[in-house]
């Protein structure tokens, strides 16, 4: 399992569920839109602090960014 892809996919899914653009998440999180774009494409290797801060901006648990999708 590629954790970079997993975190990126979860970030994109959670952001879109809120109806936010990457720019809106950038404003709330303090990360640039370019960083978030790279993250969502699995091209960044975020630290645990980054994961926590993005989760806070999304108002979700940091666990939601690292949990495998429930395809059940």
PDB file of N, CA, C, O and CB in Angstrom:
ATOM      1  N   UNK A   1       0.846  -1.184   0.000  1.00  0.00           N
ATOM      2  CA  UNK A   1       0.000   0.000   0.000  1.00  0.00           C
ATOM      3  C   UNK A   1       0.891   1.247   0.000  1.00  0.00           C
ATOM      4  O   UNK A   1       1.778   1.392   0.841  1.00  0.00           O
ATOM      5  CB  UNK A   1      -0.963  -0.002   1.230  1.00  0.00           C
ATOM      6  N   UNK A   2       0.642   2.128  -0.943  1.00  0.00           N
ATOM      7  CA  UNK A   2       1.386   3.386  -1.032  1.00  0.00           C
ATOM      8  C   UNK A   2       0.696   4.415  -0.129  1.00  0.00           C
ATOM      9  O   UNK A   2      -0.377   4.925  -0.452  1.00  0.00           O
ATOM     10  CB  UNK A   2       1.467   3.899  -2.523  1.00  0.00           C
ATOM     11  N   UNK A   3       1.322   4.702   0.982  1.00  0.00           N
ATOM     12  CA  UNK A   3       0.718   5.626   1.950  1.00  0.00           C
ATOM     13  C   UNK A   3       0.580   7.032   1.391  1.00  0.00           C
ATOM     14  O   UNK A   3      -0.361   7.739   1.750  1.00  0.00           O
ATOM     15  CB  UNK A   3       1.544   5.665   3.225  1.00  0.00           C
ATOM     16  N   UNK A   4       1.495   7.461   0.516  1.00  0.00           N
ATOM     17  CA  UNK A   4       1.365   8.801  -0.068  1.00  0.00           C
ATOM     18  C   UNK A   4       0.079   8.892  -0.886  1.00  0.00           C
ATOM     19  O   UNK A   4      -0.644   9.885  -0.812  1.00  0.00           O
ATOM     20  CB  UNK A   4       2.593   9.137  -0.955  1.00  0.00           C
ATOM     21  N   UNK A   5      -0.196   7.856  -1.658  1.00  0.00           N
ATOM     22  CA  UNK A   5      -1.417   7.836  -2.484  1.00  0.00           C
ATOM     23  C   UNK A   5      -2.657   7.752  -1.593  1.00  0.00           C
ATOM     24  O   UNK A   5      -3.653   8.429  -1.847  1.00  0.00           O
ATOM     25  CB  UNK A   5      -1.389   6.640  -3.480  1.00  0.00           C
ATOM     26  N   UNK A   6      -2.595   6.929  -0.560  1.00  0.00           N
ATOM     27  CA  UNK A   6      -3.717   6.787   0.364  1.00  0.00           C
ATOM     28  C   UNK A   6      -4.064   8.118   1.028  1.00  0.00           C
ATOM     29  O   UNK A   6      -5.228   8.520   1.051  1.00  0.00           O
ATOM     30  CB  UNK A   6      -3.394   5.740   1.429  1.00  0.00           C
ATOM     31  N   UNK A   7      -3.055   8.798   1.565  1.00  0.00           N
ATOM     32  CA  UNK A   7      -3.288  10.094   2.215  1.00  0.00           C
ATOM     33  C   UNK A   7      -3.821  11.104   1.202  1.00  0.00           C
ATOM     34  O   UNK A   7      -4.745  11.860   1.502  1.00  0.00           O
ATOM     35  CB  UNK A   7      -1.984  10.623   2.867  1.00  0.00           C
ATOM     36  N   UNK A   8      -3.244  11.114   0.015  1.00  0.00           N
ATOM     37  CA  UNK A   8      -3.704  12.044  -1.017  1.00  0.00           C
ATOM     38  C   UNK A   8      -5.136  11.795  -1.429  1.00  0.00           C
ATOM     39  O   UNK A   8      -5.926  12.731  -1.551  1.00  0.00           O
ATOM     40  CB  UNK A   8      -2.817  11.957  -2.222  1.00  0.00           C
ATOM     41  N   UNK A   9      -5.476  10.528  -1.646  1.00  0.00           N
ATOM     42  CA  UNK A   9      -6.851  10.184  -2.022  1.00  0.00           C
ATOM     43  C   UNK A   9      -7.838  10.562  -0.923  1.00  0.00           C
ATOM     44  O   UNK A   9      -8.908  11.104  -1.198  1.00  0.00           O
ATOM     45  CB  UNK A   9      -6.962   8.688  -2.329  1.00  0.00           C
ATOM     46  N   UNK A  10      -7.472  10.272   0.320  1.00  0.00           N
ATOM     47  CA  UNK A  10      -8.353  10.612   1.446  1.00  0.00           C
ATOM     48  C   UNK A  10      -8.506  12.118   1.587  1.00  0.00           C
ATOM     49  O   UNK A  10      -9.605  12.608   1.850  1.00  0.00           O
ATOM     50  CB  UNK A  10      -7.811  10.018   2.751  1.00  0.00           C
ATOM     51  N   UNK A  11      -7.428  12.849   1.418  1.00  0.00           N
ATOM     52  CA  UNK A  11      -7.487  14.306   1.521  1.00  0.00           C
ATOM     53  C   UNK A  11      -8.421  14.861   0.451  1.00  0.00           C
ATOM     54  O   UNK A  11      -9.280  15.692   0.747  1.00  0.00           O
ATOM     55  CB  UNK A  11      -6.072  14.926   1.384  1.00  0.00           C
ATOM     56  N   UNK A  12      -8.261  14.411  -0.776  1.00  0.00           N
ATOM     57  CA  UNK A  12      -9.115  14.887  -1.871  1.00  0.00           C
ATOM     58  C   UNK A  12     -10.577  14.532  -1.613  1.00  0.00           C
ATOM     59  O   UNK A  12     -11.463  15.364  -1.807  1.00  0.00           O
ATOM     60  CB  UNK A  12      -8.655  14.289  -3.216  1.00  0.00           C
ATOM     61  N   UNK A  13     -10.830  13.305  -1.179  1.00  0.00           N
ATOM     62  CA  UNK A  13     -12.199  12.862  -0.923  1.00  0.00           C
ATOM     63  C   UNK A  13     -12.855  13.702   0.177  1.00  0.00           C
ATOM     64  O   UNK A  13     -13.993  14.147   0.031  1.00  0.00           O
ATOM     65  CB  UNK A  13     -12.212  11.377  -0.533  1.00  0.00           C
ATOM     66  N   UNK A  14     -12.130  13.913   1.275  1.00  0.00           N
ATOM     67  CA  UNK A  14     -12.679  14.678   2.392  1.00  0.00           C
ATOM     68  C   UNK A  14     -12.884  16.145   2.012  1.00  0.00           C
ATOM     69  O   UNK A  14     -13.881  16.756   2.399  1.00  0.00           O
ATOM     70  CB  UNK A  14     -11.755  14.575   3.610  1.00  0.00           C
ATOM     71  N   UNK A  15     -11.956  16.699   1.268  1.00  0.00           N
ATOM     72  CA  UNK A  15     -12.076  18.096   0.813  1.00  0.00           C
ATOM     73  C   UNK A  15     -13.294  18.247  -0.098  1.00  0.00           C
ATOM     74  O   UNK A  15     -14.094  19.166   0.075  1.00  0.00           O
ATOM     75  CB  UNK A  15     -10.784  18.548   0.066  1.00  0.00           C
ATOM     76  N   UNK A  16     -13.429  17.348  -1.060  1.00  0.00           N
ATOM     77  CA  UNK A  16     -14.550  17.431  -1.995  1.00  0.00           C
ATOM     78  C   UNK A  16     -15.887  17.196  -1.302  1.00  0.00           C
ATOM     79  O   UNK A  16     -16.902  17.769  -1.701  1.00  0.00           O
ATOM     80  CB  UNK A  16     -14.369  16.423  -3.118  1.00  0.00           C
ATOM     81  N   UNK A  17     -15.895  16.359  -0.268  1.00  0.00           N
ATOM     82  CA  UNK A  17     -17.128  16.112   0.484  1.00  0.00           C
ATOM     83  C   UNK A  17     -17.624  17.396   1.154  1.00  0.00           C
ATOM     84  O   UNK A  17     -18.824  17.562   1.377  1.00  0.00           O
ATOM     85  CB  UNK A  17     -16.902  15.014   1.542  1.00  0.00           C
ATOM     86  N   UNK A  18     -16.708  18.289   1.468  1.00  0.00           N
ATOM     87  CA  UNK A  18     -17.078  19.569   2.065  1.00  0.00           C
ATOM     88  C   UNK A  18     -17.415  20.605   0.993  1.00  0.00           C
ATOM     89  O   UNK A  18     -17.887  21.699   1.305  1.00  0.00           O
ATOM     90  CB  UNK A  18     -15.946  20.086   2.956  1.00  0.00           C
ATOM     91  N   UNK A  19     -17.171  20.256  -0.272  1.00  0.00           N
ATOM     92  CA  UNK A  19     -17.433  21.197  -1.356  1.00  0.00           C
ATOM     93  C   UNK A  19     -16.362  22.261  -1.483  1.00  0.00           C
ATOM     94  O   UNK A  19     -16.604  23.324  -2.055  1.00  0.00           O
ATOM     95  CB  UNK A  19     -18.763  21.853  -1.152  1.00  0.00           C
ATOM     96  N   UNK A  20     -15.167  21.982  -0.949  1.00  0.00           N
ATOM     97  CA  UNK A  20     -14.078  22.960  -0.962  1.00  0.00           C
ATOM     98  C   UNK A  20     -13.166  22.750  -2.157  1.00  0.00           C
ATOM     99  O   UNK A  20     -12.978  21.629  -2.630  1.00  0.00           O
ATOM    100  CB  UNK A  20     -13.269  22.879   0.331  1.00  0.00           C
ATOM    101  N   UNK A  21     -12.605  23.848  -2.633  1.00  0.00           N
ATOM    102  CA  UNK A  21     -11.537  23.791  -3.618  1.00  0.00           C
ATOM    103  C   UNK A  21     -10.208  23.610  -2.886  1.00  0.00           C
ATOM    104  O   UNK A  21     -10.134  23.757  -1.666  1.00  0.00           O
ATOM    105  CB  UNK A  21     -11.521  25.075  -4.505  1.00  0.00           C
ATOM    106  N   UNK A  22      -9.174  23.294  -3.639  1.00  0.00           N
ATOM    107  CA  UNK A  22      -7.849  23.227  -3.022  1.00  0.00           C
ATOM    108  C   UNK A  22      -7.454  24.586  -2.463  1.00  0.00           C
ATOM    109  O   UNK A  22      -6.775  24.663  -1.439  1.00  0.00           O
ATOM    110  CB  UNK A  22      -6.799  22.742  -4.037  1.00  0.00           C
ATOM    111  N   UNK A  23      -7.872  25.653  -3.125  1.00  0.00           N
ATOM    112  CA  UNK A  23      -7.559  27.000  -2.643  1.00  0.00           C
ATOM    113  C   UNK A  23      -8.218  27.265  -1.292  1.00  0.00           C
ATOM    114  O   UNK A  23      -7.620  27.886  -0.413  1.00  0.00           O
ATOM    115  CB  UNK A  23      -8.011  28.054  -3.665  1.00  0.00           C
ATOM    116  N   UNK A  24      -9.446  26.794  -1.133  1.00  0.00           N
ATOM    117  CA  UNK A  24     -10.130  26.983   0.148  1.00  0.00           C
ATOM    118  C   UNK A  24      -9.455  26.189   1.260  1.00  0.00           C
ATOM    119  O   UNK A  24      -9.318  26.684   2.378  1.00  0.00           O
ATOM    120  CB  UNK A  24     -11.599  26.573   0.033  1.00  0.00           C
ATOM    121  N   UNK A  25      -9.037  24.971   0.965  1.00  0.00           N
ATOM    122  CA  UNK A  25      -8.310  24.193   1.966  1.00  0.00           C
ATOM    123  C   UNK A  25      -6.964  24.836   2.261  1.00  0.00           C
ATOM    124  O   UNK A  25      -6.510  24.824   3.406  1.00  0.00           O
ATOM    125  CB  UNK A  25      -8.116  22.744   1.493  1.00  0.00           C
ATOM    126  N   UNK A  26      -6.333  25.387   1.259  1.00  0.00           N
ATOM    127  CA  UNK A  26      -5.052  26.078   1.464  1.00  0.00           C
ATOM    128  C   UNK A  26      -5.222  27.242   2.442  1.00  0.00           C
ATOM    129  O   UNK A  26      -4.397  27.429   3.337  1.00  0.00           O
ATOM    130  CB  UNK A  26      -4.487  26.592   0.113  1.00  0.00           C
ATOM    131  N   UNK A  27      -6.279  28.014   2.272  1.00  0.00           N
ATOM    132  CA  UNK A  27      -6.548  29.138   3.177  1.00  0.00           C
ATOM    133  C   UNK A  27      -6.748  28.670   4.609  1.00  0.00           C
ATOM    134  O   UNK A  27      -6.269  29.303   5.550  1.00  0.00           O
ATOM    135  CB  UNK A  27      -7.776  29.911   2.713  1.00  0.00           C
ATOM    136  N   UNK A  28      -7.453  27.565   4.769  1.00  0.00           N
ATOM    137  CA  UNK A  28      -7.776  27.065   6.105  1.00  0.00           C
ATOM    138  C   UNK A  28      -6.587  26.350   6.770  1.00  0.00           C
ATOM    139  O   UNK A  28      -6.450  26.365   7.994  1.00  0.00           O
ATOM    140  CB  UNK A  28      -8.965  26.118   6.023  1.00  0.00           C
ATOM    141  N   UNK A  29      -5.747  25.735   5.960  1.00  0.00           N
ATOM    142  CA  UNK A  29      -4.673  24.906   6.516  1.00  0.00           C
ATOM    143  C   UNK A  29      -3.327  25.624   6.617  1.00  0.00           C
ATOM    144  O   UNK A  29      -2.482  25.255   7.434  1.00  0.00           O
ATOM    145  CB  UNK A  29      -4.509  23.674   5.677  1.00  0.00           C
ATOM    146  N   UNK A  30      -3.132  26.642   5.791  1.00  0.00           N
ATOM    147  CA  UNK A  30      -1.840  27.324   5.769  1.00  0.00           C
ATOM    148  C   UNK A  30      -0.842  26.703   4.795  1.00  0.00           C
ATOM    149  O   UNK A  30       0.277  27.196   4.656  1.00  0.00           O
ATOM    150  CB  UNK A  30      -1.251  27.327   7.148  1.00  0.00           C
ATOM    151  N   UNK A  31      -1.240  25.624   4.121  1.00  0.00           N
ATOM    152  CA  UNK A  31      -0.388  25.012   3.101  1.00  0.00           C
ATOM    153  C   UNK A  31      -0.763  25.615   1.755  1.00  0.00           C
ATOM    154  O   UNK A  31      -1.908  26.022   1.555  1.00  0.00           O
ATOM    155  CB  UNK A  31      -0.539  23.447   3.084  1.00  0.00           C
ATOM    156  N   UNK A  32       0.180  25.674   0.843  1.00  0.00           N
ATOM    157  CA  UNK A  32      -0.098  26.251  -0.469  1.00  0.00           C
ATOM    158  C   UNK A  32      -1.000  25.323  -1.286  1.00  0.00           C
ATOM    159  O   UNK A  32      -1.063  24.117  -1.049  1.00  0.00           O
ATOM    160  CB  UNK A  32       1.215  26.525  -1.227  1.00  0.00           C
ATOM    161  N   UNK A  33      -1.686  25.917  -2.242  1.00  0.00           N
ATOM    162  CA  UNK A  33      -2.515  25.122  -3.144  1.00  0.00           C
ATOM    163  C   UNK A  33      -1.651  24.139  -3.912  1.00  0.00           C
ATOM    164  O   UNK A  33      -2.071  23.007  -4.155  1.00  0.00           O
ATOM    165  CB  UNK A  33      -3.292  26.028  -4.116  1.00  0.00           C
ATOM    166  N   UNK A  34      -0.449  24.550  -4.299  1.00  0.00           N
ATOM    167  CA  UNK A  34       0.455  23.653  -5.032  1.00  0.00           C
ATOM    168  C   UNK A  34       0.859  22.460  -4.169  1.00  0.00           C
ATOM    169  O   UNK A  34       0.911  21.333  -4.660  1.00  0.00           O
ATOM    170  CB  UNK A  34       1.710  24.416  -5.499  1.00  0.00           C
ATOM    171  N   UNK A  35       1.146  22.696  -2.890  1.00  0.00           N
ATOM    172  CA  UNK A  35       1.488  21.589  -1.989  1.00  0.00           C
ATOM    173  C   UNK A  35       0.320  20.614  -1.896  1.00  0.00           C
ATOM    174  O   UNK A  35       0.510  19.401  -1.986  1.00  0.00           O
ATOM    175  CB  UNK A  35       1.862  22.119  -0.580  1.00  0.00           C
ATOM    176  N   UNK A  36      -0.888  21.143  -1.716  1.00  0.00           N
ATOM    177  CA  UNK A  36      -2.067  20.283  -1.594  1.00  0.00           C
ATOM    178  C   UNK A  36      -2.327  19.511  -2.876  1.00  0.00           C
ATOM    179  O   UNK A  36      -2.726  18.348  -2.831  1.00  0.00           O
ATOM    180  CB  UNK A  36      -3.294  21.111  -1.231  1.00  0.00           C
ATOM    181  N   UNK A  37      -2.105  20.144  -4.008  1.00  0.00           N
ATOM    182  CA  UNK A  37      -2.254  19.455  -5.286  1.00  0.00           C
ATOM    183  C   UNK A  37      -1.269  18.294  -5.383  1.00  0.00           C
ATOM    184  O   UNK A  37      -1.643  17.184  -5.762  1.00  0.00           O
ATOM    185  CB  UNK A  37      -2.046  20.433  -6.457  1.00  0.00           C
ATOM    186  N   UNK A  38      -0.012  18.555  -5.040  1.00  0.00           N
ATOM    187  CA  UNK A  38       1.006  17.495  -5.050  1.00  0.00           C
ATOM    188  C   UNK A  38       0.640  16.385  -4.070  1.00  0.00           C
ATOM    189  O   UNK A  38       0.796  15.204  -4.379  1.00  0.00           O
ATOM    190  CB  UNK A  38       2.395  18.073  -4.700  1.00  0.00           C
ATOM    191  N   UNK A  39       0.157  16.760  -2.900  1.00  0.00           N
ATOM    192  CA  UNK A  39      -0.236  15.790  -1.883  1.00  0.00           C
ATOM    193  C   UNK A  39      -1.358  14.895  -2.403  1.00  0.00           C
ATOM    194  O   UNK A  39      -1.295  13.673  -2.271  1.00  0.00           O
ATOM    195  CB  UNK A  39      -0.676  16.507  -0.595  1.00  0.00           C
ATOM    196  N   UNK A  40      -2.376  15.503  -2.989  1.00  0.00           N
ATOM    197  CA  UNK A  40      -3.523  14.735  -3.474  1.00  0.00           C
ATOM    198  C   UNK A  40      -3.148  13.813  -4.633  1.00  0.00           C
ATOM    199  O   UNK A  40      -3.823  12.811  -4.869  1.00  0.00           O
ATOM    200  CB  UNK A  40      -4.637  15.677  -3.906  1.00  0.00           C
ATOM    201  N   UNK A  41      -2.091  14.141  -5.348  1.00  0.00           N
ATOM    202  CA  UNK A  41      -1.620  13.267  -6.425  1.00  0.00           C
ATOM    203  C   UNK A  41      -0.625  12.221  -5.919  1.00  0.00           C
ATOM    204  O   UNK A  41      -0.110  11.428  -6.706  1.00  0.00           O
ATOM    205  CB  UNK A  41      -0.976  14.099  -7.530  1.00  0.00           C
ATOM    206  N   UNK A  42      -0.353  12.213  -4.620  1.00  0.00           N
ATOM    207  CA  UNK A  42       0.559  11.228  -4.046  1.00  0.00           C
ATOM    208  C   UNK A  42       2.018  11.538  -4.293  1.00  0.00           C
ATOM    209  O   UNK A  42       2.865  10.647  -4.224  1.00  0.00           O
ATOM    210  CB  UNK A  42       0.251   9.881  -4.588  1.00  0.00           C
ATOM    211  N   UNK A  43       2.322  12.794  -4.580  1.00  0.00           N
ATOM    212  CA  UNK A  43       3.689  13.197  -4.890  1.00  0.00           C
ATOM    213  C   UNK A  43       4.414  13.815  -3.702  1.00  0.00           C
ATOM    214  O   UNK A  43       5.579  14.195  -3.821  1.00  0.00           O
ATOM    215  CB  UNK A  43       3.684  14.170  -6.029  1.00  0.00           C
ATOM    216  N   UNK A  44       3.761  13.917  -2.592  1.00  0.00           N
ATOM    217  CA  UNK A  44       4.375  14.440  -1.357  1.00  0.00           C
ATOM    218  C   UNK A  44       4.391  13.346  -0.302  1.00  0.00           C
ATOM    219  O   UNK A  44       3.554  12.443  -0.305  1.00  0.00           O
ATOM    220  CB  UNK A  44       3.608  15.695  -0.829  1.00  0.00           C
ATOM    221  N   UNK A  45       5.347  13.445   0.587  1.00  0.00           N
ATOM    222  CA  UNK A  45       5.454  12.513   1.700  1.00  0.00           C
ATOM    223  C   UNK A  45       5.229  13.327   2.982  1.00  0.00           C
ATOM    224  O   UNK A  45       6.191  13.779   3.603  1.00  0.00           O
ATOM    225  CB  UNK A  45       6.860  11.769   1.711  1.00  0.00           C
ATOM    226  N   UNK A  46       3.972  13.515   3.376  1.00  0.00           N
ATOM    227  CA  UNK A  46       3.683  14.410   4.495  1.00  0.00           C
ATOM    228  C   UNK A  46       4.149  13.845   5.839  1.00  0.00           C
ATOM    229  O   UNK A  46       4.125  12.638   6.075  1.00  0.00           O
ATOM    230  CB  UNK A  46       2.198  14.694   4.553  1.00  0.00           C
ATOM    231  N   UNK A  47       4.571  14.758   6.700  1.00  0.00           N
ATOM    232  CA  UNK A  47       4.927  14.363   8.060  1.00  0.00           C
ATOM    233  C   UNK A  47       3.644  14.150   8.859  1.00  0.00           C
ATOM    234  O   UNK A  47       2.559  14.526   8.416  1.00  0.00           O
ATOM    235  CB  UNK A  47       5.837  15.437   8.740  1.00  0.00           C
ATOM    236  N   UNK A  48       3.771  13.561  10.008  1.00  0.00           N
ATOM    237  CA  UNK A  48       2.613  13.363  10.879  1.00  0.00           C
ATOM    238  C   UNK A  48       2.038  14.718  11.311  1.00  0.00           C
ATOM    239  O   UNK A  48       0.829  14.849  11.501  1.00  0.00           O
ATOM    240  CB  UNK A  48       3.004  12.519  12.121  1.00  0.00           C
ATOM    241  N   UNK A  49       2.895  15.707  11.462  1.00  0.00           N
ATOM    242  CA  UNK A  49       2.421  17.043  11.826  1.00  0.00           C
ATOM    243  C   UNK A  49       1.590  17.632  10.687  1.00  0.00           C
ATOM    244  O   UNK A  49       0.547  18.240  10.928  1.00  0.00           O
ATOM    245  CB  UNK A  49       3.613  17.975  12.165  1.00  0.00           C
ATOM    246  N   UNK A  50       2.044  17.456   9.460  1.00  0.00           N
ATOM    247  CA  UNK A  50       1.294  17.931   8.299  1.00  0.00           C
ATOM    248  C   UNK A  50      -0.062  17.245   8.218  1.00  0.00           C
ATOM    249  O   UNK A  50      -1.080  17.899   7.991  1.00  0.00           O
ATOM    250  CB  UNK A  50       2.089  17.690   7.007  1.00  0.00           C
ATOM    251  N   UNK A  51      -0.079  15.936   8.401  1.00  0.00           N
ATOM    252  CA  UNK A  51      -1.334  15.184   8.375  1.00  0.00           C
ATOM    253  C   UNK A  51      -2.278  15.717   9.452  1.00  0.00           C
ATOM    254  O   UNK A  51      -3.466  15.918   9.199  1.00  0.00           O
ATOM    255  CB  UNK A  51      -1.072  13.666   8.582  1.00  0.00           C
ATOM    256  N   UNK A  52      -1.750  15.943  10.640  1.00  0.00           N
ATOM    257  CA  UNK A  52      -2.564  16.456  11.738  1.00  0.00           C
ATOM    258  C   UNK A  52      -3.135  17.838  11.398  1.00  0.00           C
ATOM    259  O   UNK A  52      -4.316  18.093  11.631  1.00  0.00           O
ATOM    260  CB  UNK A  52      -1.733  16.527  13.029  1.00  0.00           C
ATOM    261  N   UNK A  53      -2.306  18.723  10.852  1.00  0.00           N
ATOM    262  CA  UNK A  53      -2.746  20.085  10.551  1.00  0.00           C
ATOM    263  C   UNK A  53      -3.790  20.107   9.435  1.00  0.00           C
ATOM    264  O   UNK A  53      -4.739  20.888   9.491  1.00  0.00           O
ATOM    265  CB  UNK A  53      -1.550  20.950  10.160  1.00  0.00           C
ATOM    266  N   UNK A  54      -3.622  19.261   8.430  1.00  0.00           N
ATOM    267  CA  UNK A  54      -4.617  19.183   7.363  1.00  0.00           C
ATOM    268  C   UNK A  54      -5.926  18.614   7.914  1.00  0.00           C
ATOM    269  O   UNK A  54      -7.005  19.091   7.565  1.00  0.00           O
ATOM    270  CB  UNK A  54      -4.095  18.313   6.188  1.00  0.00           C
ATOM    271  N   UNK A  55      -5.834  17.612   8.762  1.00  0.00           N
ATOM    272  CA  UNK A  55      -7.035  17.050   9.382  1.00  0.00           C
ATOM    273  C   UNK A  55      -7.766  18.115  10.206  1.00  0.00           C
ATOM    274  O   UNK A  55      -8.994  18.196  10.162  1.00  0.00           O
ATOM    275  CB  UNK A  55      -6.666  15.844  10.274  1.00  0.00           C
ATOM    276  N   UNK A  56      -7.028  18.920  10.946  1.00  0.00           N
ATOM    277  CA  UNK A  56      -7.648  19.992  11.729  1.00  0.00           C
ATOM    278  C   UNK A  56      -8.383  20.963  10.817  1.00  0.00           C
ATOM    279  O   UNK A  56      -9.499  21.386  11.120  1.00  0.00           O
ATOM    280  CB  UNK A  56      -6.589  20.740  12.559  1.00  0.00           C
ATOM    281  N   UNK A  57      -7.754  21.318   9.697  1.00  0.00           N
ATOM    282  CA  UNK A  57      -8.380  22.241   8.749  1.00  0.00           C
ATOM    283  C   UNK A  57      -9.650  21.638   8.155  1.00  0.00           C
ATOM    284  O   UNK A  57     -10.618  22.352   7.893  1.00  0.00           O
ATOM    285  CB  UNK A  57      -7.397  22.607   7.629  1.00  0.00           C
ATOM    286  N   UNK A  58      -9.645  20.326   7.943  1.00  0.00           N
ATOM    287  CA  UNK A  58     -10.812  19.631   7.391  1.00  0.00           C
ATOM    288  C   UNK A  58     -11.843  19.296   8.466  1.00  0.00           C
ATOM    289  O   UNK A  58     -12.942  18.835   8.157  1.00  0.00           O
ATOM    290  CB  UNK A  58     -10.375  18.356   6.686  1.00  0.00           C
ATOM    291  N   UNK A  59     -11.484  19.529   9.734  1.00  0.00           N
ATOM    292  CA  UNK A  59     -12.346  19.221  10.877  1.00  0.00           C
ATOM    293  C   UNK A  59     -12.683  17.731  10.934  1.00  0.00           C
ATOM    294  O   UNK A  59     -13.834  17.342  11.132  1.00  0.00           O
ATOM    295  CB  UNK A  59     -13.635  20.048  10.808  1.00  0.00           C
ATOM    296  N   UNK A  60     -11.634  16.901  10.752  1.00  0.00           N
ATOM    297  CA  UNK A  60     -11.755  15.449  10.860  1.00  0.00           C
ATOM    298  C   UNK A  60     -10.605  14.936  11.718  1.00  0.00           C
ATOM    299  O   UNK A  60      -9.659  15.669  12.009  1.00  0.00           O
ATOM    300  CB  UNK A  60     -11.751  14.768   9.448  1.00  0.00           C
ATOM    301  N   UNK A  61     -10.694  13.682  12.115  1.00  0.00           N
ATOM    302  CA  UNK A  61      -9.600  13.050  12.835  1.00  0.00           C
ATOM    303  C   UNK A  61      -8.447  12.787  11.866  1.00  0.00           C
ATOM    304  O   UNK A  61      -8.668  12.496  10.690  1.00  0.00           O
ATOM    305  CB  UNK A  61     -10.070  11.731  13.512  1.00  0.00           C
ATOM    306  N   UNK A  62      -7.230  12.892  12.365  1.00  0.00           N
ATOM    307  CA  UNK A  62      -6.063  12.588  11.531  1.00  0.00           C
ATOM    308  C   UNK A  62      -6.101  11.135  11.049  1.00  0.00           C
ATOM    309  O   UNK A  62      -5.506  10.797  10.025  1.00  0.00           O
ATOM    310  CB  UNK A  62      -4.759  12.853  12.313  1.00  0.00           C
ATOM    311  N   UNK A  63      -6.800  10.291  11.787  1.00  0.00           N
ATOM    312  CA  UNK A  63      -6.932   8.883  11.407  1.00  0.00           C
ATOM    313  C   UNK A  63      -7.636   8.760  10.053  1.00  0.00           C
ATOM    314  O   UNK A  63      -7.330   7.857   9.274  1.00  0.00           O
ATOM    315  CB  UNK A  63      -7.712   8.099  12.491  1.00  0.00           C
ATOM    316  N   UNK A  64      -8.568   9.659   9.776  1.00  0.00           N
ATOM    317  CA  UNK A  64      -9.300   9.595   8.514  1.00  0.00           C
ATOM    318  C   UNK A  64      -8.400   9.815   7.300  1.00  0.00           C
ATOM    319  O   UNK A  64      -8.735   9.382   6.198  1.00  0.00           O
ATOM    320  CB  UNK A  64     -10.410  10.618   8.513  1.00  0.00           C
ATOM    321  N   UNK A  65      -7.275  10.476   7.488  1.00  0.00           N
ATOM    322  CA  UNK A  65      -6.363  10.697   6.375  1.00  0.00           C
ATOM    323  C   UNK A  65      -5.466   9.497   6.100  1.00  0.00           C
ATOM    324  O   UNK A  65      -4.912   9.377   5.007  1.00  0.00           O
ATOM    325  CB  UNK A  65      -5.517  11.908   6.646  1.00  0.00           C
ATOM    326  N   UNK A  66      -5.317   8.615   7.070  1.00  0.00           N
ATOM    327  CA  UNK A  66      -4.432   7.452   6.876  1.00  0.00           C
ATOM    328  C   UNK A  66      -5.180   6.133   6.837  1.00  0.00           C
ATOM    329  O   UNK A  66      -4.575   5.085   6.607  1.00  0.00           O
ATOM    330  CB  UNK A  66      -3.403   7.401   7.973  1.00  0.00           C
ATOM    331  N   UNK A  67      -6.481   6.169   7.058  1.00  0.00           N
ATOM    332  CA  UNK A  67      -7.267   4.923   7.070  1.00  0.00           C
ATOM    333  C   UNK A  67      -7.557   4.451   5.651  1.00  0.00           C
ATOM    334  O   UNK A  67      -7.914   5.254   4.789  1.00  0.00           O
ATOM    335  CB  UNK A  67      -8.590   5.122   7.838  1.00  0.00           C
ATOM    336  N   UNK A  68      -7.407   3.163   5.408  1.00  0.00           N
ATOM    337  CA  UNK A  68      -7.778   2.614   4.092  1.00  0.00           C
ATOM    338  C   UNK A  68      -9.254   2.829   3.813  1.00  0.00           C
ATOM    339  O   UNK A  68     -10.076   2.844   4.729  1.00  0.00           O
ATOM    340  CB  UNK A  68      -7.446   1.115   4.014  1.00  0.00           C
ATOM    341  N   UNK A  69      -9.579   2.994   2.547  1.00  0.00           N
ATOM    342  CA  UNK A  69     -10.976   3.193   2.145  1.00  0.00           C
ATOM    343  C   UNK A  69     -11.797   1.967   2.515  1.00  0.00           C
ATOM    344  O   UNK A  69     -11.336   0.831   2.407  1.00  0.00           O
ATOM    345  CB  UNK A  69     -11.081   3.475   0.624  1.00  0.00           C
ATOM    346  N   UNK A  70     -13.004   2.221   2.947  1.00  0.00           N
ATOM    347  CA  UNK A  70     -13.934   1.139   3.282  1.00  0.00           C
ATOM    348  C   UNK A  70     -14.770   0.846   2.050  1.00  0.00           C
ATOM    349  O   UNK A  70     -15.806   1.473   1.833  1.00  0.00           O
ATOM    350  CB  UNK A  70     -14.844   1.513   4.507  1.00  0.00           C
ATOM    351  N   UNK A  71     -14.318  -0.112   1.239  1.00  0.00           N
ATOM    352  CA  UNK A  71     -15.017  -0.446   0.010  1.00  0.00           C
ATOM    353  C   UNK A  71     -16.144  -1.444   0.237  1.00  0.00           C
ATOM    354  O   UNK A  71     -16.840  -1.841  -0.698  1.00  0.00           O
ATOM    355  CB  UNK A  71     -14.046  -0.994  -0.999  1.00  0.00           C
ATOM    356  N   UNK A  72     -16.313  -1.849   1.517  1.00  0.00           N
ATOM    357  CA  UNK A  72     -17.264  -2.865   1.893  1.00  0.00           C
ATOM    358  C   UNK A  72     -18.624  -2.627   1.429  1.00  0.00           C
ATOM    359  O   UNK A  72     -19.516  -3.433   1.694  1.00  0.00           O
ATOM    360  CB  UNK A  72     -17.292  -3.017   3.294  1.00  0.00           C
TER     361      UNK A  72
END
